[in-house]
Amino acid sequence: MLFCQVAHLNSLREVCLGLAGCESPLKNLGIRTAPKRSTLAYANAHRPWELYESIFMQLLGKCQAETAAQSPQVSFQE
């Protein structure tokens, strides 16, 4: 679902098509095939939103730290 946010996608269909286009990099991560729409829908229905918030906040913190170290005049805002 982070892919969906980063790529500014609006539907599970767009996510599936986007991930399908990235199958070679996914294989490098140990993912043999892009997830199906039904798999993503099930995951969305059975995972709490707090999980995604927690992952986003961790990612934001890393981006802020990396950006501050490389370019102090640029910053990430919440």
C-alpha positions in Angstrom: 0.0 0.0 0.0 3.0 2.3 0.4 3.5 1.9 -3.4 0.0 3.2 -3.8 0.7 6.3 -1.7 4.1 7.1 -3.3 2.8 6.6 -6.9 -0.4 8.6 -6.2 -2.7 5.7 -7.2 -6.4 5.7 -6.5 -7.6 2.2 -6.9 -6.5 -1.4 -6.3 -6.6 -2.0 -10.1 -4.0 0.8 -10.5 -1.8 -0.7 -7.8 -1.9 -4.2 -9.3 -1.1 -2.9 -12.8 1.7 -0.7 -11.4 3.2 -3.6 -9.4 2.9 -5.9 -12.4 5.0 -3.4 -14.4 7.7 -3.7 -11.7 8.0 -7.5 -11.6 11.7 -7.5 -12.2 12.5 -5.4 -9.1 9.9 -7.3 -7.1 11.8 -10.5 -7.9 14.9 -9.0 -6.4 12.9 -8.5 -3.2 11.9 -12.2 -3.2 8.4 -11.5 -4.5 7.7 -13.8 -7.5 4.5 -12.2 -8.8 2.6 -9.0 -8.2 -0.3 -9.4 -5.7 -3.8 -9.8 -7.1 -6.5 -7.2 -6.4 -8.4 -9.7 -4.2 -5.2 -10.2 -2.1 -4.8 -6.4 -1.6 -8.5 -6.0 -0.8 -8.3 -8.7 1.9 -5.2 -7.1 3.4 -6.9 -3.7 3.5 -9.9 -5.2 5.2 -7.9 -7.1 7.8 -5.1 -4.8 8.8 -5.7 -1.9 11.1 -5.1 1.6 9.7 -2.7 2.2 12.6 -0.2 -0.1 11.0 0.0 2.0 7.9 0.2 5.2 10.0 3.1 3.7 11.9 5.0 2.6 8.8 4.4 6.1 7.2 5.7 7.9 10.3 8.8 5.7 10.3 9.4 6.3 6.6 8.8 10.1 7.1 11.4 10.2 9.9 14.0 8.5 7.8 13.3 10.8 4.9 13.6 13.8 7.2 16.8 12.6 8.6 18.3 11.8 5.2 17.2 15.1 3.8 18.6 17.1 6.7 21.9 15.4 6.4 22.3 16.0 2.7 20.5 19.4 2.2 19.5 21.4 5.3 17.5 23.9 3.3 15.0 21.2 2.1 12.7 19.5 4.6 9.8 17.0 4.7 6.6 18.2 6.4 4.0 16.0 8.0 
